[in-house]
Amino acid sequence: MEGVIMSDSRRVIVARVIGIFVVMARLVYTSKGLNSDGLYLLEFKKNIYDEFNILGNWNHRDRTPCGWKGVNCTADYYNPVMESLDLSSMNLLFSK
């Protein structure tokens, strides 16, 4: 009987440890968020009138802005950095 009790208590401990790791992993993953380049671009976008939602894929949930329309980044897969921004010929209006 004691062997069964030990087994059950071990399961509880293992389940708690796994639960703690899952919670910690989710916190770490969600805390990374958008890098500083992307945050600056989203602030910049607030001053743009985008009638046709051309910049609609600029999403604060992304890790980097490197897949966004008009954004050009370095080829480094693990640490891409924005190199340039090309918004020409997109019919965007910039407010003051």
C-alpha positions in Angstrom: 0.0 0.0 0.0 2.8 2.4 0.8 4.3 1.9 -2.7 1.0 3.0 -4.2 0.9 6.1 -2.0 4.5 7.0 -2.9 3.6 6.5 -6.5 0.6 8.9 -6.2 2.6 11.5 -4.4 5.3 11.3 -7.0 2.8 11.9 -9.7 1.5 14.9 -7.9 5.0 16.3 -7.5 5.8 15.6 -11.2 2.5 17.2 -12.3 3.2 20.3 -10.3 6.8 20.6 -11.6 5.6 20.2 -15.2 2.8 22.8 -14.5 5.4 25.3 -13.1 7.6 24.8 -16.2 4.7 25.3 -18.6 3.6 28.5 -16.8 7.2 29.8 -16.8 7.7 28.9 -20.5 4.5 30.8 -21.5 5.6 33.8 -19.5 9.0 33.9 -21.1 7.6 33.4 -24.6 4.9 36.1 -24.3 7.3 38.5 -22.6 9.6 38.6 -25.6 7.1 40.4 -27.8 7.9 42.7 -30.6 11.5 44.0 -30.9 12.3 47.7 -30.6 12.4 48.2 -34.4 8.8 47.0 -34.6 7.7 49.1 -31.7 9.2 52.2 -33.3 7.5 51.4 -36.7 4.1 51.0 -35.0 4.6 54.4 -33.4 5.5 55.8 -36.8 2.5 54.2 -38.4 0.2 56.2 -36.1 1.1 59.2 -38.2 0.2 57.6 -41.5 -3.2 57.6 -43.2 -3.5 54.2 -44.8 -6.8 54.4 -46.7 -6.4 50.9 -48.3 -4.8 49.2 -45.3 -1.6 48.5 -47.2 0.3 48.2 -43.9 -2.3 45.9 -42.5 0.2 43.1 -41.8 2.1 45.4 -39.3 1.2 43.4 -36.3 2.3 44.0 -32.7 2.1 40.2 -32.0 5.0 39.5 -34.4 8.5 39.0 -32.9 10.1 41.3 -35.5 8.8 43.6 -38.3 10.9 41.7 -40.9 7.9 40.2 -42.7 6.0 43.5 -42.8 5.1 45.3 -46.1 7.9 47.8 -46.9 10.3 46.6 -44.2 13.7 45.2 -45.4 15.9 43.3 -42.9 19.2 41.6 -42.7 19.4 38.0 -43.8 20.4 36.7 -40.3 17.6 34.2 -39.5 18.2 34.1 -35.7 18.6 37.9 -35.2 17.2 39.8 -38.1 17.5 43.6 -37.9 15.7 46.2 -40.0 17.9 47.7 -42.6 15.6 49.9 -44.5 12.0 51.0 -45.0 10.5 51.5 -48.4 7.0 53.0 -48.4 7.2 54.6 -51.9 4.3 54.0 -54.3 2.0 52.9 -51.6 -0.4 55.9 -51.7 0.2 56.7 -48.0 -0.4 60.1 -46.5 1.7 61.3 -43.7 0.1 63.6 -41.1 2.0 66.3 -39.2 
